[in-house]
């Protein structure tokens, strides 16, 4: 008969364990934070411009024009435009002059000062035109606009009698593809997700003299052509990567504290200034403001050592720390006075952006509000002294105010309120997130007192890098209309013409040099033209683009316009799952992007977290979610029909028509494969949700279709650098596990029956006649010890050697099989971690118990019996639809997840309680608890130590690749630890804690009781 006191103690233990489990369940739900809300996604209404006849330009003669290199460059662009025109008609004279009194321009942005005012007036007739600029900049812009009209096939006198101004004067572009090699082999492989462009890789060499002069001359030619291109399009600034490469830190201390006089970093910095300084100076002289673009922090090995020695590390909240970088900027502006400022990003950094074997690297270290504000206040004081500008990007990846200042107005205020230097420009992406579709316009651009610029991306990295037609005109028009009305502090744009995302994964397309880059060029033109005049009709800009690059035939231009009007439907339906994408989703303190089923770029994900949550959010509109794939294909078919119907002879170059058709064939094939994949993953989640035979049958049909379309896609486009196949590795990992789910469910049922049978056998073995059966005493010992551990010694005392083997083997096999089922028998990393922890715990516990001369079979029976209860629970939840169903419930059903966590944790805790209780009678309570604590600490120390030795990021990557729980692409971008904000030394500290816990446990278990002395 069980003593009433023991029943009370068991009840108390159970309540404590259940309460702890409930606390963990609540904390887990809070940490996951999975929720969604409606999003105010702009509705894009595409239109097609009315057809117009090509206006042949006249041949211009210069009647009266000012001198100057910038004016000469503009006039040469006009001459080139006329020379490139399909035909000309007549002759005309062109006069240019500057008059400060030219027309009122109430909407002109004159933030660049009087010299930057681009206002001009066009007077005269087609045969005799005069450009009158309010400033030289205005006169030059007028000539460039004439050249643009010629290239677009518009009448050169269409704005005669008008005063023309630019709404936003600051219009910056990136470096394009200047200095980037056309590397077909790298693109064919499709495995390099580095974000480093390797620009000027052939120019910069490892050893003295550090610069290859021949390669530099070639790069200079490319750069000059690109500068001419930007000026002609209407850009006024350029940002180029680099900062630390130009610095010697000669202004820090005595000039040798960071770099010794003979340090190669010094010689290289001087060589870099000499080589590239003339390029940046020429761009500045040509009319482009030049900004160096850098991450913060950026370090070299000597600089990092200096910061470590002086500040004890990256003391980013210490103004003195930032004075080191301010001194570097003092040097920069003194040695390179043509640099107008720097552009700083704090939100992404690390290996994916760094160049191997190049001792200039970035690190994610400015992560708190205090650190950001200290950095800005210190560097802005320097900018004010130097009369330069500091552009600060709000883009950031992470949690907290700094992590979401890009999308959260409250966080923006927390970080930037009160920082009101007129040298500060805050740069923010137009979208409430990254450059995806299905996102609201970024309302943080409507707040703050700082000068602001809006970021746009032409070659949309998440929409296959501009390889698909993708006309963003209607969307951009809405952005300008809303934001300019809301915030008078917006003064410009930054267009990413080429940059963003991996440079050698995805389609090879390099502006002005390789691939079908003209598709993305449309968005570059849309951004700059709408920045200058937000009232323009985007459809007319698209028509201008079509005439400029493809054809002057009105019917062909109309057909291209019709195709581009359908382009957004193909993109927004084909690459997104609408019912999910149209909501703001929050998880683990982050805001996942609307394209989570492709994460990221060309990687359809196979992870359960993303796909199950997408299904859960789309569940009520499942047919619509699946049907998006077919709608996209219909849009691509219409696009192709429009282009195919054109006459090749009407194109400037018939090969461009073939390029267009090839792009559409590629899009149709890719979106067709993705349509099959979306159906497969959504039907799979539906099966886990409903356990419906029909859903499983639908999944099998979709799986067969995906296998076929994926094979065709890879056969057709695998190894094609310009139209590469998508990376389907993660998709296949998920599909393989989905295929195993039914078998795993049946295996779990078999395991559950066996475990339940074994437990029942132990219960029945209470009867003497049953106890005589094979292994009945073992089953009895495990049942009694696992549920009433104070009797463990009693029931395990008389077990023979063979029975003791079974006492160990039965729970060990059950544990191994249950974990194998949970991992589809496809994740050895998970088995090593979990089974390894069980093994270390059991071995250390038995060793300590035996050393203390307590009956070890008792503790093995207690641990094994309690563990079987937990195995039974796990097997039960795996039965309905295998591990996929287990994780589906974990990600999507808060009640189910919490209930499982409560009971599972309570049973796990009971294993530890049972272990201690089983030997408490022999050892005493303190020693028994000490033995269990020591064993637990050892398990933590060994497994955490193993992870630390491998590397936390590497270990998590291997584990996640095998378990397919989180997006496979996480570790290929910034890394799982960065996204989840896990310190890199976490495993090491856990190992240390494990060692300490083990030591404490050993002391508690081995120190004998103090003996009372007789008086």
QUIHU-V842309 format. One record per helix or strand. SS is the DSSP state (helix for helix, strand for strand). FROM is the first residue (numbers start at 1). LEN is the number of residues. If there is no record, write none. Layout:
SS_FROM_LEN, SS_FROM_LEN
This chain:
helix_4_29, strand_35_4, strand_41_1, strand_57_8, helix_69_16, strand_88_11, helix_114_3, strand_120_6, strand_128_6, helix_136_17, strand_163_2, strand_170_4, helix_184_6, strand_192_1, strand_204_1, strand_211_1, helix_213_21, strand_237_5, helix_244_3, helix_264_23, strand_289_7, strand_298_2, helix_301_11, helix_319_17, strand_341_5, strand_347_1, helix_351_3, strand_361_2, helix_369_18, strand_389_5, strand_396_1, helix_400_4, helix_409_8, strand_424_6, strand_431_1, strand_440_2, helix_443_4, strand_451_7, helix_461_3, helix_473_14, strand_490_7, strand_504_1, strand_510_1, strand_514_1, helix_518_15, helix_538_12, strand_551_1, helix_554_21, helix_578_4, strand_583_5, strand_590_1, strand_598_1, strand_603_2, helix_608_37, helix_648_3, strand_651_1, helix_654_37, helix_693_25, strand_727_1, helix_729_36, helix_768_4, helix_776_12, helix_789_8, helix_801_22, helix_828_24, helix_856_24, helix_882_11, helix_894_30, helix_925_26, helix_952_12, helix_968_5, helix_976_4, helix_986_21
